[in-house]
Amino acid sequence: MQSLRSLAQLSRISAAAGRIRVIVPEIPSLGPSLLPRWRAVAKHNVINRLHRHSNLHISSALRRSSETEGQTEGPLWKTPRTMPMDKYEYDLRPVFATATMAACHGGVSKKRMLTRGSCPTTDNKVVFCTGGAGSICSAQVRAMVHLGANACIIGRNVEKTENMAKDIATARKGAKVLGLGAVDVRKPEALVAAAERCAKELGSIDFVIAGAAGNFLATIDQLSPNALKSVMDIDVLGSYNTVKATLPYLVESANKYKVDGKTRPKAGTGGRIIFVSATLHYSGTPLQSHVSIAKAGVDAMSVSVAIEQGPKGITSNVIAPGPIADTEGMARLATDASRKETPRLIPSQRMGYVKEIADATIYLFSDAGNFVNGETIVVDGGQWHTQAVDKGAFKYPDFLLSGETVSGVAGMKKSKL
Ligand code: COA
């Protein structure tokens, strides 16, 4: 390695016909196994020198080409970067705007765009969301619409879906939000028709949120086959039907809005799907076997979509909300006692808000979430990690906060004090 470094001092820069090249002396005696490593080290060395003594712009361009080579050749994986970063690599200010409204870059000043939070230059990105009239999904869509997207929300109840669409549209002047009611995610043909209508009326489908879900509280022995089937059909088949109906549009969008992680995508991102799941099945939850089984399937589906469609530019991820305040789920499923008790069992000591699910959504759909694929983002204040606490006498978090040591069990540690 040392000798390669000193040999690398012999390499030089050539600038001709507007192109800059690093000329690396050939050393045939190195043999085929060492030659690629030699070329990479030599090139890196030149770029370092150039950076120290010369024009940063030129060295950045060279570094970029050198790193791209490193991705396929291998040796640069082991060479830590010594260069300053390009602005794109650390400047996140425009990211959440570019997620949906890249056209703003040419349309308004960055300052105006960031302070207004909306953009007069519509860029026609479209969100397609099932369960979009619900408390969580409507917040996800509203945040996207506020940033510049248009949307189609899908629901079973016509009035509820249409009213919610009108309400979401108030998040940004000029926003187009279609409320497509009477669509049951269990019916594939209904979803295909909804996706067709959405793309036809709004121009595309760039982001999908598969959020429609069914839930109630019952033990497994209280469930009829049809009860389990209903939840499986809504959550698992419904998510699958959503994927099938929207995938062609997502692939088109991913092709149009390519990202490489190195340069700011001029027209933002596209071709992304988020499944709204749960944490119930991580450690097991009584009265929720049907949903646990279904959400485990949804999680697996998201990974499959990531693996199979990722090479086409699609990203597929799961958001798993914990207990979120003021939602339909809480209203339908929580008792007064559990609503009161739940915050104590959450490490963050409170319930979440729909805004916090929307935040994760924007992250995954934005240029900041480019390399997150086949993953689950749990937004629960750490709750699922404590699903097993309070099983004994050590009340959470009172016992931890008291500073007491464990007593009353056989396996206690003997004090050395
Ligand atoms: N306990 C046990 N079984 C129940 C139940 C409960 N609380 N609620 C419904 N079921 C059973 C029904 O008895 C029926 O089974 P059966 O035919 O053997 O009697 C089966 O589930 C289907 O019920 P049905 O009301 O006909 O289905 P639906 O398609 O109209 O509704 C649900 C689907 C059951 C999932 C319903 O809870 C729903 O519509 N949920 C949507 C809203 C929602 O849950 N959002 C999620 C918030 S977290």
Boltz pocket constraint, residues with backbone or C-beta under 6 A from the ligand:
constraints:
  - pocket:
      binder: B
      contacts: [[A, 213], [A, 214], [A, 215], [A, 216], [A, 217], [A, 218], [A, 222], [A, 223], [A, 224], [A, 225], [A, 226], [A, 227], [A, 228], [A, 230], [A, 231], [A, 234], [A, 328], [A, 329], [A, 330], [A, 332]]
      max_distance: 6.0
